[in-house]
Amino acid sequence: MLPGDKNLLKGAKLMLIVERQLTRELLVSALKQVGAGATVHGPAHEMLQRVPEFKPELIFCEFAMEPLDGFACMHHLRSHKVMTPVAMLVHKGDTQAMAKSKSAGAAQIIQVPFTVTDVIASVGKIVNGEPEPKRRELYFGD
C-alpha cells in the first residue's frame, strides 16, 4: 500500500452486494485500509431497495449470486437512474461474466480471489477517474 492510499476513500459510504461471507469480510478489511467510512452489506434485493436512502458513493457487487446476479443488479441500478460507480467481483477466468459486467456499465472488474492491492488499485482507478486501458486489435483483410 502506498502512503497516499490510506485516505483514498476519505470516509466514503460504500455498499457491498456480496453473497459470500469470506469475500465480504476480506473486502471490508481491504476497504478499511484505504479509509472507507460507513459500509452496508446484505442480500441483493435488500441492498437495491436501500440505495436511494443510503446513497452509497461506491458499490461492490458480486457477479455470481442467486436469485439476482451482478448483471441483474447492474440492470436494476441503471434502469432506476442510479449512476453510482460499481466494482464487479468476478471469478478469475470467467471471461463471459467480465464481458457482461463491462457491457452493463461496471466501472471496474475485481477478479476473485483478490488481494488487498487488487482492491486498492481498482478503487484508485474509480476514485481518480482513470479509464480502463483501450483494447488494441489488429484487423486483417482486404
Phi and psi in radians as a Rosetta constraint file:
Dihedral C 1 N 2 CA 2 C 2 CIRCULARHARMONIC -1.439 0.35
Dihedral N 2 CA 2 C 2 N 3 CIRCULARHARMONIC 2.716 0.35
Dihedral C 2 N 3 CA 3 C 3 CIRCULARHARMONIC -0.937 0.35
Dihedral N 3 CA 3 C 3 N 4 CIRCULARHARMONIC -0.693 0.35
Dihedral C 3 N 4 CA 4 C 4 CIRCULARHARMONIC -1.301 0.35
Dihedral N 4 CA 4 C 4 N 5 CIRCULARHARMONIC -0.234 0.35
Dihedral C 4 N 5 CA 5 C 5 CIRCULARHARMONIC -1.200 0.35
Dihedral N 5 CA 5 C 5 N 6 CIRCULARHARMONIC -0.401 0.35
Dihedral C 5 N 6 CA 6 C 6 CIRCULARHARMONIC -1.019 0.35
Dihedral N 6 CA 6 C 6 N 7 CIRCULARHARMONIC -0.552 0.35
Dihedral C 6 N 7 CA 7 C 7 CIRCULARHARMONIC -1.963 0.35
Dihedral N 7 CA 7 C 7 N 8 CIRCULARHARMONIC 0.388 0.35
Dihedral C 7 N 8 CA 8 C 8 CIRCULARHARMONIC -0.961 0.35
Dihedral N 8 CA 8 C 8 N 9 CIRCULARHARMONIC -0.736 0.35
Dihedral C 8 N 9 CA 9 C 9 CIRCULARHARMONIC -1.660 0.35
Dihedral N 9 CA 9 C 9 N 10 CIRCULARHARMONIC -0.214 0.35
Dihedral C 9 N 10 CA 10 C 10 CIRCULARHARMONIC 0.713 0.35
Dihedral N 10 CA 10 C 10 N 11 CIRCULARHARMONIC 0.876 0.35
Dihedral C 10 N 11 CA 11 C 11 CIRCULARHARMONIC 1.340 0.35
Dihedral N 11 CA 11 C 11 N 12 CIRCULARHARMONIC 0.289 0.35
Dihedral C 11 N 12 CA 12 C 12 CIRCULARHARMONIC -1.046 0.35
Dihedral N 12 CA 12 C 12 N 13 CIRCULARHARMONIC 2.551 0.35
Dihedral C 12 N 13 CA 13 C 13 CIRCULARHARMONIC -1.475 0.35
Dihedral N 13 CA 13 C 13 N 14 CIRCULARHARMONIC 2.197 0.35
Dihedral C 13 N 14 CA 14 C 14 CIRCULARHARMONIC -2.118 0.35
Dihedral N 14 CA 14 C 14 N 15 CIRCULARHARMONIC 2.593 0.35
Dihedral C 14 N 15 CA 15 C 15 CIRCULARHARMONIC -2.137 0.35
Dihedral N 15 CA 15 C 15 N 16 CIRCULARHARMONIC 2.326 0.35
Dihedral C 15 N 16 CA 16 C 16 CIRCULARHARMONIC -2.010 0.35
Dihedral N 16 CA 16 C 16 N 17 CIRCULARHARMONIC 2.024 0.35
Dihedral C 16 N 17 CA 17 C 17 CIRCULARHARMONIC -1.830 0.35
Dihedral N 17 CA 17 C 17 N 18 CIRCULARHARMONIC 1.390 0.35
Dihedral C 17 N 18 CA 18 C 18 CIRCULARHARMONIC -2.333 0.35
Dihedral N 18 CA 18 C 18 N 19 CIRCULARHARMONIC 2.113 0.35
Dihedral C 18 N 19 CA 19 C 19 CIRCULARHARMONIC -1.356 0.35
Dihedral N 19 CA 19 C 19 N 20 CIRCULARHARMONIC -0.740 0.35
Dihedral C 19 N 20 CA 20 C 20 CIRCULARHARMONIC -1.370 0.35
Dihedral N 20 CA 20 C 20 N 21 CIRCULARHARMONIC 2.164 0.35
Dihedral C 20 N 21 CA 21 C 21 CIRCULARHARMONIC -1.069 0.35
Dihedral N 21 CA 21 C 21 N 22 CIRCULARHARMONIC -0.784 0.35
Dihedral C 21 N 22 CA 22 C 22 CIRCULARHARMONIC -1.080 0.35
Dihedral N 22 CA 22 C 22 N 23 CIRCULARHARMONIC -0.783 0.35
Dihedral C 22 N 23 CA 23 C 23 CIRCULARHARMONIC -1.030 0.35
Dihedral N 23 CA 23 C 23 N 24 CIRCULARHARMONIC -0.789 0.35
Dihedral C 23 N 24 CA 24 C 24 CIRCULARHARMONIC -1.058 0.35
Dihedral N 24 CA 24 C 24 N 25 CIRCULARHARMONIC -0.804 0.35
Dihedral C 24 N 25 CA 25 C 25 CIRCULARHARMONIC -1.111 0.35
Dihedral N 25 CA 25 C 25 N 26 CIRCULARHARMONIC -0.739 0.35
Dihedral C 25 N 26 CA 26 C 26 CIRCULARHARMONIC -1.140 0.35
Dihedral N 26 CA 26 C 26 N 27 CIRCULARHARMONIC -0.690 0.35
Dihedral C 26 N 27 CA 27 C 27 CIRCULARHARMONIC -1.136 0.35
Dihedral N 27 CA 27 C 27 N 28 CIRCULARHARMONIC -0.807 0.35
Dihedral C 27 N 28 CA 28 C 28 CIRCULARHARMONIC -1.043 0.35
Dihedral N 28 CA 28 C 28 N 29 CIRCULARHARMONIC -0.755 0.35
Dihedral C 28 N 29 CA 29 C 29 CIRCULARHARMONIC -1.054 0.35
Dihedral N 29 CA 29 C 29 N 30 CIRCULARHARMONIC -0.803 0.35
Dihedral C 29 N 30 CA 30 C 30 CIRCULARHARMONIC -1.120 0.35
Dihedral N 30 CA 30 C 30 N 31 CIRCULARHARMONIC -0.716 0.35
Dihedral C 30 N 31 CA 31 C 31 CIRCULARHARMONIC -1.214 0.35
Dihedral N 31 CA 31 C 31 N 32 CIRCULARHARMONIC -0.582 0.35
Dihedral C 31 N 32 CA 32 C 32 CIRCULARHARMONIC -1.123 0.35
Dihedral N 32 CA 32 C 32 N 33 CIRCULARHARMONIC -0.570 0.35
Dihedral C 32 N 33 CA 33 C 33 CIRCULARHARMONIC -1.153 0.35
Dihedral N 33 CA 33 C 33 N 34 CIRCULARHARMONIC -0.350 0.35
Dihedral C 33 N 34 CA 34 C 34 CIRCULARHARMONIC -1.961 0.35
Dihedral N 34 CA 34 C 34 N 35 CIRCULARHARMONIC 0.410 0.35
Dihedral C 34 N 35 CA 35 C 35 CIRCULARHARMONIC 1.506 0.35
Dihedral N 35 CA 35 C 35 N 36 CIRCULARHARMONIC 0.364 0.35
Dihedral C 35 N 36 CA 36 C 36 CIRCULARHARMONIC -1.027 0.35
Dihedral N 36 CA 36 C 36 N 37 CIRCULARHARMONIC 2.513 0.35
Dihedral C 36 N 37 CA 37 C 37 CIRCULARHARMONIC -1.673 0.35
Dihedral N 37 CA 37 C 37 N 38 CIRCULARHARMONIC -2.248 0.35
Dihedral C 37 N 38 CA 38 C 38 CIRCULARHARMONIC -1.091 0.35
Dihedral N 38 CA 38 C 38 N 39 CIRCULARHARMONIC 2.335 0.35
Dihedral C 38 N 39 CA 39 C 39 CIRCULARHARMONIC -2.284 0.35
Dihedral N 39 CA 39 C 39 N 40 CIRCULARHARMONIC 2.230 0.35
Dihedral C 39 N 40 CA 40 C 40 CIRCULARHARMONIC -2.039 0.35
Dihedral N 40 CA 40 C 40 N 41 CIRCULARHARMONIC 2.609 0.35
Dihedral C 40 N 41 CA 41 C 41 CIRCULARHARMONIC -2.605 0.35
Dihedral N 41 CA 41 C 41 N 42 CIRCULARHARMONIC 2.739 0.35
Dihedral C 41 N 42 CA 42 C 42 CIRCULARHARMONIC 2.955 0.35
Dihedral N 42 CA 42 C 42 N 43 CIRCULARHARMONIC -3.005 0.35
Dihedral C 42 N 43 CA 43 C 43 CIRCULARHARMONIC -1.079 0.35
Dihedral N 43 CA 43 C 43 N 44 CIRCULARHARMONIC 2.647 0.35
Dihedral C 43 N 44 CA 44 C 44 CIRCULARHARMONIC -0.921 0.35
Dihedral N 44 CA 44 C 44 N 45 CIRCULARHARMONIC -0.896 0.35
Dihedral C 44 N 45 CA 45 C 45 CIRCULARHARMONIC -1.068 0.35
Dihedral N 45 CA 45 C 45 N 46 CIRCULARHARMONIC -0.649 0.35
Dihedral C 45 N 46 CA 46 C 46 CIRCULARHARMONIC -1.207 0.35
Dihedral N 46 CA 46 C 46 N 47 CIRCULARHARMONIC -0.764 0.35
Dihedral C 46 N 47 CA 47 C 47 CIRCULARHARMONIC -1.157 0.35
Dihedral N 47 CA 47 C 47 N 48 CIRCULARHARMONIC -0.691 0.35
Dihedral C 47 N 48 CA 48 C 48 CIRCULARHARMONIC -1.086 0.35
Dihedral N 48 CA 48 C 48 N 49 CIRCULARHARMONIC -0.615 0.35
Dihedral C 48 N 49 CA 49 C 49 CIRCULARHARMONIC -1.227 0.35
Dihedral N 49 CA 49 C 49 N 50 CIRCULARHARMONIC -0.503 0.35
Dihedral C 49 N 50 CA 50 C 50 CIRCULARHARMONIC -1.500 0.35
Dihedral N 50 CA 50 C 50 N 51 CIRCULARHARMONIC -0.196 0.35
Dihedral C 50 N 51 CA 51 C 51 CIRCULARHARMONIC -0.948 0.35
Dihedral N 51 CA 51 C 51 N 52 CIRCULARHARMONIC -0.867 0.35
Dihedral C 51 N 52 CA 52 C 52 CIRCULARHARMONIC -1.048 0.35
Dihedral N 52 CA 52 C 52 N 53 CIRCULARHARMONIC -0.678 0.35
Dihedral C 52 N 53 CA 53 C 53 CIRCULARHARMONIC -1.406 0.35
Dihedral N 53 CA 53 C 53 N 54 CIRCULARHARMONIC -0.671 0.35
Dihedral C 53 N 54 CA 54 C 54 CIRCULARHARMONIC -1.385 0.35
Dihedral N 54 CA 54 C 54 N 55 CIRCULARHARMONIC -0.570 0.35
Dihedral C 54 N 55 CA 55 C 55 CIRCULARHARMONIC 0.899 0.35
Dihedral N 55 CA 55 C 55 N 56 CIRCULARHARMONIC 1.098 0.35
Dihedral C 55 N 56 CA 56 C 56 CIRCULARHARMONIC -1.150 0.35
Dihedral N 56 CA 56 C 56 N 57 CIRCULARHARMONIC 2.641 0.35
Dihedral C 56 N 57 CA 57 C 57 CIRCULARHARMONIC -1.600 0.35
Dihedral N 57 CA 57 C 57 N 58 CIRCULARHARMONIC -0.284 0.35
Dihedral C 57 N 58 CA 58 C 58 CIRCULARHARMONIC -2.722 0.35
Dihedral N 58 CA 58 C 58 N 59 CIRCULARHARMONIC 2.390 0.35
Dihedral C 58 N 59 CA 59 C 59 CIRCULARHARMONIC -2.076 0.35
Dihedral N 59 CA 59 C 59 N 60 CIRCULARHARMONIC 2.341 0.35
Dihedral C 59 N 60 CA 60 C 60 CIRCULARHARMONIC -1.900 0.35
Dihedral N 60 CA 60 C 60 N 61 CIRCULARHARMONIC 2.234 0.35
Dihedral C 60 N 61 CA 61 C 61 CIRCULARHARMONIC -2.310 0.35
Dihedral N 61 CA 61 C 61 N 62 CIRCULARHARMONIC 2.290 0.35
Dihedral C 61 N 62 CA 62 C 62 CIRCULARHARMONIC -1.425 0.35
Dihedral N 62 CA 62 C 62 N 63 CIRCULARHARMONIC 2.345 0.35
Dihedral C 62 N 63 CA 63 C 63 CIRCULARHARMONIC -1.284 0.35
Dihedral N 63 CA 63 C 63 N 64 CIRCULARHARMONIC -0.820 0.35
Dihedral C 63 N 64 CA 64 C 64 CIRCULARHARMONIC -1.571 0.35
Dihedral N 64 CA 64 C 64 N 65 CIRCULARHARMONIC 1.501 0.35
Dihedral C 64 N 65 CA 65 C 65 CIRCULARHARMONIC -2.333 0.35
Dihedral N 65 CA 65 C 65 N 66 CIRCULARHARMONIC 2.873 0.35
Dihedral C 65 N 66 CA 66 C 66 CIRCULARHARMONIC -2.369 0.35
Dihedral N 66 CA 66 C 66 N 67 CIRCULARHARMONIC 2.575 0.35
Dihedral C 66 N 67 CA 67 C 67 CIRCULARHARMONIC -1.378 0.35
Dihedral N 67 CA 67 C 67 N 68 CIRCULARHARMONIC -0.377 0.35
Dihedral C 67 N 68 CA 68 C 68 CIRCULARHARMONIC -1.696 0.35
Dihedral N 68 CA 68 C 68 N 69 CIRCULARHARMONIC 2.126 0.35
Dihedral C 68 N 69 CA 69 C 69 CIRCULARHARMONIC -1.584 0.35
Dihedral N 69 CA 69 C 69 N 70 CIRCULARHARMONIC 3.104 0.35
Dihedral C 69 N 70 CA 70 C 70 CIRCULARHARMONIC -1.058 0.35
Dihedral N 70 CA 70 C 70 N 71 CIRCULARHARMONIC -0.631 0.35
Dihedral C 70 N 71 CA 71 C 71 CIRCULARHARMONIC -1.106 0.35
Dihedral N 71 CA 71 C 71 N 72 CIRCULARHARMONIC -0.779 0.35
Dihedral C 71 N 72 CA 72 C 72 CIRCULARHARMONIC -1.129 0.35
Dihedral N 72 CA 72 C 72 N 73 CIRCULARHARMONIC -0.664 0.35
Dihedral C 72 N 73 CA 73 C 73 CIRCULARHARMONIC -1.102 0.35
Dihedral N 73 CA 73 C 73 N 74 CIRCULARHARMONIC -0.794 0.35
Dihedral C 73 N 74 CA 74 C 74 CIRCULARHARMONIC -1.064 0.35
Dihedral N 74 CA 74 C 74 N 75 CIRCULARHARMONIC -0.769 0.35
Dihedral C 74 N 75 CA 75 C 75 CIRCULARHARMONIC -1.049 0.35
Dihedral N 75 CA 75 C 75 N 76 CIRCULARHARMONIC -0.776 0.35
Dihedral C 75 N 76 CA 76 C 76 CIRCULARHARMONIC -1.063 0.35
Dihedral N 76 CA 76 C 76 N 77 CIRCULARHARMONIC -0.841 0.35
Dihedral C 76 N 77 CA 77 C 77 CIRCULARHARMONIC -1.035 0.35
Dihedral N 77 CA 77 C 77 N 78 CIRCULARHARMONIC -0.883 0.35
Dihedral C 77 N 78 CA 78 C 78 CIRCULARHARMONIC -1.207 0.35
Dihedral N 78 CA 78 C 78 N 79 CIRCULARHARMONIC -0.610 0.35
Dihedral C 78 N 79 CA 79 C 79 CIRCULARHARMONIC -1.228 0.35
Dihedral N 79 CA 79 C 79 N 80 CIRCULARHARMONIC -0.340 0.35
Dihedral C 79 N 80 CA 80 C 80 CIRCULARHARMONIC -1.754 0.35
Dihedral N 80 CA 80 C 80 N 81 CIRCULARHARMONIC 0.340 0.35
Dihedral C 80 N 81 CA 81 C 81 CIRCULARHARMONIC 1.060 0.35
Dihedral N 81 CA 81 C 81 N 82 CIRCULARHARMONIC 0.460 0.35
Dihedral C 81 N 82 CA 82 C 82 CIRCULARHARMONIC -1.548 0.35
Dihedral N 82 CA 82 C 82 N 83 CIRCULARHARMONIC 1.978 0.35
Dihedral C 82 N 83 CA 83 C 83 CIRCULARHARMONIC -1.839 0.35
Dihedral N 83 CA 83 C 83 N 84 CIRCULARHARMONIC 0.301 0.35
Dihedral C 83 N 84 CA 84 C 84 CIRCULARHARMONIC -1.006 0.35
Dihedral N 84 CA 84 C 84 N 85 CIRCULARHARMONIC 2.343 0.35
Dihedral C 84 N 85 CA 85 C 85 CIRCULARHARMONIC -1.064 0.35
Dihedral N 85 CA 85 C 85 N 86 CIRCULARHARMONIC 2.448 0.35
Dihedral C 85 N 86 CA 86 C 86 CIRCULARHARMONIC -2.126 0.35
Dihedral N 86 CA 86 C 86 N 87 CIRCULARHARMONIC 2.257 0.35
Dihedral C 86 N 87 CA 87 C 87 CIRCULARHARMONIC -1.769 0.35
Dihedral N 87 CA 87 C 87 N 88 CIRCULARHARMONIC 2.045 0.35
Dihedral C 87 N 88 CA 88 C 88 CIRCULARHARMONIC -1.629 0.35
Dihedral N 88 CA 88 C 88 N 89 CIRCULARHARMONIC 2.291 0.35
Dihedral C 88 N 89 CA 89 C 89 CIRCULARHARMONIC -1.639 0.35
Dihedral N 89 CA 89 C 89 N 90 CIRCULARHARMONIC 2.044 0.35
Dihedral C 89 N 90 CA 90 C 90 CIRCULARHARMONIC -2.239 0.35
Dihedral N 90 CA 90 C 90 N 91 CIRCULARHARMONIC 2.442 0.35
Dihedral C 90 N 91 CA 91 C 91 CIRCULARHARMONIC -1.121 0.35
Dihedral N 91 CA 91 C 91 N 92 CIRCULARHARMONIC 2.379 0.35
Dihedral C 91 N 92 CA 92 C 92 CIRCULARHARMONIC -0.897 0.35
Dihedral N 92 CA 92 C 92 N 93 CIRCULARHARMONIC 2.339 0.35
Dihedral C 92 N 93 CA 93 C 93 CIRCULARHARMONIC 1.521 0.35
Dihedral N 93 CA 93 C 93 N 94 CIRCULARHARMONIC -0.134 0.35
Dihedral C 93 N 94 CA 94 C 94 CIRCULARHARMONIC -1.484 0.35
Dihedral N 94 CA 94 C 94 N 95 CIRCULARHARMONIC 1.372 0.35
Dihedral C 94 N 95 CA 95 C 95 CIRCULARHARMONIC -1.120 0.35
Dihedral N 95 CA 95 C 95 N 96 CIRCULARHARMONIC -0.554 0.35
Dihedral C 95 N 96 CA 96 C 96 CIRCULARHARMONIC -1.142 0.35
Dihedral N 96 CA 96 C 96 N 97 CIRCULARHARMONIC -0.783 0.35
Dihedral C 96 N 97 CA 97 C 97 CIRCULARHARMONIC -1.131 0.35
Dihedral N 97 CA 97 C 97 N 98 CIRCULARHARMONIC -0.658 0.35
Dihedral C 97 N 98 CA 98 C 98 CIRCULARHARMONIC -1.100 0.35
Dihedral N 98 CA 98 C 98 N 99 CIRCULARHARMONIC -0.797 0.35
Dihedral C 98 N 99 CA 99 C 99 CIRCULARHARMONIC -1.117 0.35
Dihedral N 99 CA 99 C 99 N 100 CIRCULARHARMONIC -0.766 0.35
Dihedral C 99 N 100 CA 100 C 100 CIRCULARHARMONIC -1.107 0.35
Dihedral N 100 CA 100 C 100 N 101 CIRCULARHARMONIC -0.684 0.35
Dihedral C 100 N 101 CA 101 C 101 CIRCULARHARMONIC -1.107 0.35
Dihedral N 101 CA 101 C 101 N 102 CIRCULARHARMONIC -0.796 0.35
Dihedral C 101 N 102 CA 102 C 102 CIRCULARHARMONIC -1.111 0.35
Dihedral N 102 CA 102 C 102 N 103 CIRCULARHARMONIC -0.779 0.35
Dihedral C 102 N 103 CA 103 C 103 CIRCULARHARMONIC -1.146 0.35
Dihedral N 103 CA 103 C 103 N 104 CIRCULARHARMONIC -0.461 0.35
Dihedral C 103 N 104 CA 104 C 104 CIRCULARHARMONIC -1.420 0.35
Dihedral N 104 CA 104 C 104 N 105 CIRCULARHARMONIC -0.217 0.35
Dihedral C 104 N 105 CA 105 C 105 CIRCULARHARMONIC 1.907 0.35
Dihedral N 105 CA 105 C 105 N 106 CIRCULARHARMONIC 0.279 0.35
Dihedral C 105 N 106 CA 106 C 106 CIRCULARHARMONIC -1.086 0.35
Dihedral N 106 CA 106 C 106 N 107 CIRCULARHARMONIC 2.360 0.35
Dihedral C 106 N 107 CA 107 C 107 CIRCULARHARMONIC -1.287 0.35
Dihedral N 107 CA 107 C 107 N 108 CIRCULARHARMONIC -0.589 0.35
Dihedral C 107 N 108 CA 108 C 108 CIRCULARHARMONIC -2.583 0.35
Dihedral N 108 CA 108 C 108 N 109 CIRCULARHARMONIC 2.691 0.35
Dihedral C 108 N 109 CA 109 C 109 CIRCULARHARMONIC -1.988 0.35
Dihedral N 109 CA 109 C 109 N 110 CIRCULARHARMONIC 2.203 0.35
Dihedral C 109 N 110 CA 110 C 110 CIRCULARHARMONIC -1.965 0.35
Dihedral N 110 CA 110 C 110 N 111 CIRCULARHARMONIC 2.066 0.35
Dihedral C 110 N 111 CA 111 C 111 CIRCULARHARMONIC -1.431 0.35
Dihedral N 111 CA 111 C 111 N 112 CIRCULARHARMONIC 2.376 0.35
Dihedral C 111 N 112 CA 112 C 112 CIRCULARHARMONIC -1.783 0.35
Dihedral N 112 CA 112 C 112 N 113 CIRCULARHARMONIC 2.284 0.35
Dihedral C 112 N 113 CA 113 C 113 CIRCULARHARMONIC -1.283 0.35
Dihedral N 113 CA 113 C 113 N 114 CIRCULARHARMONIC 2.653 0.35
Dihedral C 113 N 114 CA 114 C 114 CIRCULARHARMONIC -2.189 0.35
Dihedral N 114 CA 114 C 114 N 115 CIRCULARHARMONIC 2.875 0.35
Dihedral C 114 N 115 CA 115 C 115 CIRCULARHARMONIC -1.917 0.35
Dihedral N 115 CA 115 C 115 N 116 CIRCULARHARMONIC 2.907 0.35
Dihedral C 115 N 116 CA 116 C 116 CIRCULARHARMONIC -1.016 0.35
Dihedral N 116 CA 116 C 116 N 117 CIRCULARHARMONIC -0.690 0.35
Dihedral C 116 N 117 CA 117 C 117 CIRCULARHARMONIC -1.061 0.35
Dihedral N 117 CA 117 C 117 N 118 CIRCULARHARMONIC -0.705 0.35
Dihedral C 117 N 118 CA 118 C 118 CIRCULARHARMONIC -1.044 0.35
Dihedral N 118 CA 118 C 118 N 119 CIRCULARHARMONIC -0.809 0.35
Dihedral C 118 N 119 CA 119 C 119 CIRCULARHARMONIC -1.124 0.35
Dihedral N 119 CA 119 C 119 N 120 CIRCULARHARMONIC -0.817 0.35
Dihedral C 119 N 120 CA 120 C 120 CIRCULARHARMONIC -1.078 0.35
Dihedral N 120 CA 120 C 120 N 121 CIRCULARHARMONIC -0.733 0.35
Dihedral C 120 N 121 CA 121 C 121 CIRCULARHARMONIC -1.095 0.35
Dihedral N 121 CA 121 C 121 N 122 CIRCULARHARMONIC -0.772 0.35
Dihedral C 121 N 122 CA 122 C 122 CIRCULARHARMONIC -1.147 0.35
Dihedral N 122 CA 122 C 122 N 123 CIRCULARHARMONIC -0.765 0.35
Dihedral C 122 N 123 CA 123 C 123 CIRCULARHARMONIC -1.090 0.35
Dihedral N 123 CA 123 C 123 N 124 CIRCULARHARMONIC -0.740 0.35
Dihedral C 123 N 124 CA 124 C 124 CIRCULARHARMONIC -1.032 0.35
Dihedral N 124 CA 124 C 124 N 125 CIRCULARHARMONIC -0.724 0.35
Dihedral C 124 N 125 CA 125 C 125 CIRCULARHARMONIC -1.123 0.35
Dihedral N 125 CA 125 C 125 N 126 CIRCULARHARMONIC -0.671 0.35
Dihedral C 125 N 126 CA 126 C 126 CIRCULARHARMONIC -1.235 0.35
Dihedral N 126 CA 126 C 126 N 127 CIRCULARHARMONIC -0.884 0.35
Dihedral C 126 N 127 CA 127 C 127 CIRCULARHARMONIC -1.095 0.35
Dihedral N 127 CA 127 C 127 N 128 CIRCULARHARMONIC -0.708 0.35
Dihedral C 127 N 128 CA 128 C 128 CIRCULARHARMONIC -1.565 0.35
Dihedral N 128 CA 128 C 128 N 129 CIRCULARHARMONIC 0.025 0.35
Dihedral C 128 N 129 CA 129 C 129 CIRCULARHARMONIC 1.174 0.35
Dihedral N 129 CA 129 C 129 N 130 CIRCULARHARMONIC 0.532 0.35
Dihedral C 129 N 130 CA 130 C 130 CIRCULARHARMONIC -1.409 0.35
Dihedral N 130 CA 130 C 130 N 131 CIRCULARHARMONIC 2.145 0.35
Dihedral C 130 N 131 CA 131 C 131 CIRCULARHARMONIC -1.262 0.35
Dihedral N 131 CA 131 C 131 N 132 CIRCULARHARMONIC 2.735 0.35
Dihedral C 131 N 132 CA 132 C 132 CIRCULARHARMONIC -1.175 0.35
Dihedral N 132 CA 132 C 132 N 133 CIRCULARHARMONIC 2.536 0.35
Dihedral C 132 N 133 CA 133 C 133 CIRCULARHARMONIC -1.087 0.35
Dihedral N 133 CA 133 C 133 N 134 CIRCULARHARMONIC 2.466 0.35
Dihedral C 133 N 134 CA 134 C 134 CIRCULARHARMONIC -1.252 0.35
Dihedral N 134 CA 134 C 134 N 135 CIRCULARHARMONIC 2.496 0.35
Dihedral C 134 N 135 CA 135 C 135 CIRCULARHARMONIC -1.371 0.35
Dihedral N 135 CA 135 C 135 N 136 CIRCULARHARMONIC 2.383 0.35
Dihedral C 135 N 136 CA 136 C 136 CIRCULARHARMONIC -1.819 0.35
Dihedral N 136 CA 136 C 136 N 137 CIRCULARHARMONIC 2.311 0.35
Dihedral C 136 N 137 CA 137 C 137 CIRCULARHARMONIC -2.275 0.35
Dihedral N 137 CA 137 C 137 N 138 CIRCULARHARMONIC 2.499 0.35
Dihedral C 137 N 138 CA 138 C 138 CIRCULARHARMONIC -1.767 0.35
Dihedral N 138 CA 138 C 138 N 139 CIRCULARHARMONIC 2.373 0.35
Dihedral C 138 N 139 CA 139 C 139 CIRCULARHARMONIC -1.993 0.35
Dihedral N 139 CA 139 C 139 N 140 CIRCULARHARMONIC 2.299 0.35
Dihedral C 139 N 140 CA 140 C 140 CIRCULARHARMONIC -2.011 0.35
Dihedral N 140 CA 140 C 140 N 141 CIRCULARHARMONIC 2.510 0.35
Dihedral C 140 N 141 CA 141 C 141 CIRCULARHARMONIC 2.782 0.35
Dihedral N 141 CA 141 C 141 N 142 CIRCULARHARMONIC -2.764 0.35
